[in-house]
C-alpha cells in the first residue's frame, strides 16, 4: 500500500477534493454531499492504451451510468490541458478531472512517494460522503458496464 492514507476502506469518509475538469468547471466532492453518489475512476495516464480504452468505455456506456443518481468522473494526475485534449479526443460526455500536484491522489492512496501516476482504482462514494466500495481490479474495456452493475448492487437509486 502507498502512504499513510492508502488504507481507505468502505465506511471511511472520502477525502474531499476540488479539481478542475475537462469541461472547464471545478468539481468538488462537497458539492454532492446529501444529494448524489459519486464515482471516481482513477486512471494512470491520458493517451495511453489502457486509459484510452477505459475512458472510451465510460463514454460509450454513458447511457447506463446516467440512469443512476450518481455523478461520475475519470481522474488522473495529468495537467488540465492534457485531460481536456484527452476528453475531446474521446468525445467524453463526462468530466475528466486533473490532480497535477497529486495531493488528492495521495489522500486516496492511489499514488505513492515514488510513483508518478495513479493506480487504476475506482471509488464509489455515497451521498453521505462515505466510501461504499473500492474497485482495485478495474477492467478497462468493460468499465462502464461494471460501474453500472456496482451502482445497482450498492443500492444507488436510479434517477427519476
C-alpha positions, -999 to +999 in steps of 0.1 A: +000+000+000+010+036-005+013+063+021-005+067+054-040+072+039-038+042+015-058+022+039-091+038+030-119+012+031-157+011+028-173+031+056-145+057+058-151+093+050-139+100+014-113+127+013-128+159-001-114+173-033-119+203-056-104+196-090-105+212-125-125+192-150-121+188-188-154+207-190-138+239-177-156+237-143-142+229-109-158+198-093-158+193-055-169+162-036-187+186-011-210+198-040-226+163-040-229+157-002-265+149+007-275+150-030-258+122-051-234+094-050-200+100-067-178+076-087-141+085-091-124+063-117-087+070-112-065+061-143-028+063-148-021+085-178-040+102-206-034+090-242-021+055-232-038+024-245-054+011-213-066+045-202-079+053-236-099+020-236-112+027-201-123+063-207-138+054-241-158+026-224-171+052-199-182+075-227-198+047-247-216+034-217-228+068-205-265+059-210-261+031-185-243+053-160-267+082-163-296+060-152-283+063-117-284+093-093-246+095-093-220+118-107-191+101-123-156+113-132-124+099-145-094+114-128-056+114-133-026+134-122-022+147-157-024+185-163-058+200-170-048+210-206-038+174-214-070+159-199-091+185-218-075+173-251-079+137-240-116+142-232-121+159-266-103+131-284-126+105-268-158+125-272-162+121-234-196+133-222-184+134-186-157+154-169-121+141-167-106+157-136-070+167-131-048+165-100-014+175-114+001+181-079-011+147-068-024+158-034-058+143-039-043+112-054-022+108-023-052+113+000-069+085-018-038+063-017-036+058-055-001+072-057+030+067-036+060+087-028+079+075-059+050+065-082+043+093-107+008+082-119-024+069-103-033+033-098-064+022-118-088+022-089-124+032-088-140+047-057-178+046-051-188+073-026-223+075-011-243+108-009-233+109+028-196+112+017-186+077+029-168+052+007-191+024-004-167+003-023-132+005-039-126-015-071-088-023-074-094-047-103-107-024-130-112-040-164-108-010-189-129-025-217-160-032-195-156-004-170-190+013-178-209-019-175-190-028-143-197+006-128-234+004-136-236-031-121-218-020-090-241+011-086-271-012-088-255-037-063-247-008-039-284+003-040-277+037-056-311+049-067-320+053-104-328+088-115-365+099-115 
